[in-house]
Amino acid sequence: MLRESKFKVQSLAVFLAALSLFGFRPQKISPQLQEKIDNAVETTFEVEEFTLERLALDVTLNEKTQVELGGENLFNIVKEGKSLGYLYLGEAPSMKKVFDYVVLFNPDMSIKKSKILIYREDYGRQVGSQRWLKQFIGKKSGESLAYGEDIDAISGATISAKSMTLAVSNVLLSMKVLQEHNFFE
């Protein structure tokens, strides 16, 4: 009986170790998504060569933010040793699936551009139009955005547009938390 109990404890320890090694690993960015990210940076910052340096947050600071910043989603955009700005990569829900988006920041943490990278629904694609997305340009960290008030409603993509507005608002609030903790210095 003692031997069986010891075996269960050892099995549990091995399982927990494996889970910690493999289960909580940050999601890797797919090649298709990476290509779209690179293109967004190149066209927005008008550069051909740059490096994306992943910015890692400690757990305590990450818990204070409205969005998850502990994985492969917050980057410093660097060219020749100089920071051009920052990039946040996120997912937001649409009607039945999720879409990938990026928010590109100037060094002062105002939005330079937002873009839907991969949209997986047949309906609601209007949310990806630059005409609608340009409303986010210039918004600053700490701003809270409301769909239909600060950001115009969009017909035919209500769920995705509300979702994108909330997502960007949460990113802006999270960036403010990072600024208040001198994360970018």
Residue pairs with C-beta under 8 A, 6 or more apart in sequence:
26 70
26 71
26 72
27 71
27 72
28 72
29 37
29 72
29 89
32 118
33 89
33 100
33 117
33 118
36 100
36 102
36 117
36 118
37 52
37 87
37 89
37 102
37 117
40 102
40 104
40 113
40 115
40 117
41 47
41 50
41 52
41 77
41 87
41 104
42 48
42 50
44 104
44 112
44 113
45 77
45 79
45 84
45 85
45 104
45 112
47 79
47 84
49 79
50 77
50 78
50 79
50 84
51 77
51 78
51 79
52 75
52 76
52 77
52 78
52 87
53 75
53 76
53 78
54 72
54 74
54 75
55 69
55 74
55 75
55 76
55 86
55 183
56 70
57 65
57 69
57 70
57 74
57 178
57 183
59 70
61 177
61 178
61 181
61 183
62 68
62 69
62 70
64 177
64 181
65 173
65 174
65 177
65 178
66 170
66 171
66 173
66 174
66 177
67 73
67 88
67 90
67 167
67 170
67 171
67 174
69 174
69 178
72 89
73 88
73 89
73 90
74 86
74 87
74 88
74 89
75 86
75 87
75 88
75 89
76 83
76 86
76 87
77 83
77 84
77 85
77 86
77 87
77 104
78 84
83 107
84 107
85 104
85 105
85 106
85 107
85 112
86 104
86 105
86 107
86 109
86 175
86 184
87 102
87 103
87 104
87 105
88 102
88 103
88 105
88 171
88 175
89 100
89 101
89 102
90 100
90 101
90 102
90 103
90 167
90 171
91 98
91 99
91 100
91 101
92 98
92 99
92 101
92 160
92 163
92 164
92 166
92 167
93 159
93 163
94 119
94 120
94 121
94 124
94 127
94 159
94 160
94 163
95 121
95 123
95 124
95 159
95 160
96 121
97 120
97 121
98 120
99 116
99 117
99 118
99 119
99 120
99 121
99 127
99 160
100 116
100 117
100 118
101 114
101 115
101 116
101 117
101 164
101 167
102 114
102 115
102 117
103 111
103 113
103 114
103 136
103 168
103 171
104 111
104 112
104 113
104 114
104 115
105 111
105 112
105 141
105 175
106 112
108 140
109 140
109 141
109 175
109 176
109 179
109 184
110 138
110 139
110 140
110 141
111 136
111 137
111 138
111 139
111 140
111 168
111 172
112 137
113 133
113 136
113 137
114 133
114 136
114 137
114 164
114 168
115 128
115 130
115 133
116 127
116 128
116 133
116 164
119 125
119 127
119 128
119 160
121 160
123 156
123 157
124 156
124 157
124 158
124 159
124 160
124 161
125 157
126 132
126 154
126 155
126 156
126 157
126 161
127 133
127 154
127 157
127 160
127 161
127 164
132 152
132 154
132 161
133 164
135 150
135 151
135 152
136 145
136 151
136 168
139 145
139 168
139 172
140 172
141 172
141 173
141 175
141 176
141 178
141 179
142 172
142 173
142 175
142 176
142 179
143 150
143 169
143 172
143 173
144 169
144 172
144 173
145 151
145 165
145 166
145 168
145 169
145 172
146 165
146 169
147 153
147 161
147 162
147 165
147 166
150 165
151 161
151 165
153 161
154 161
178 184
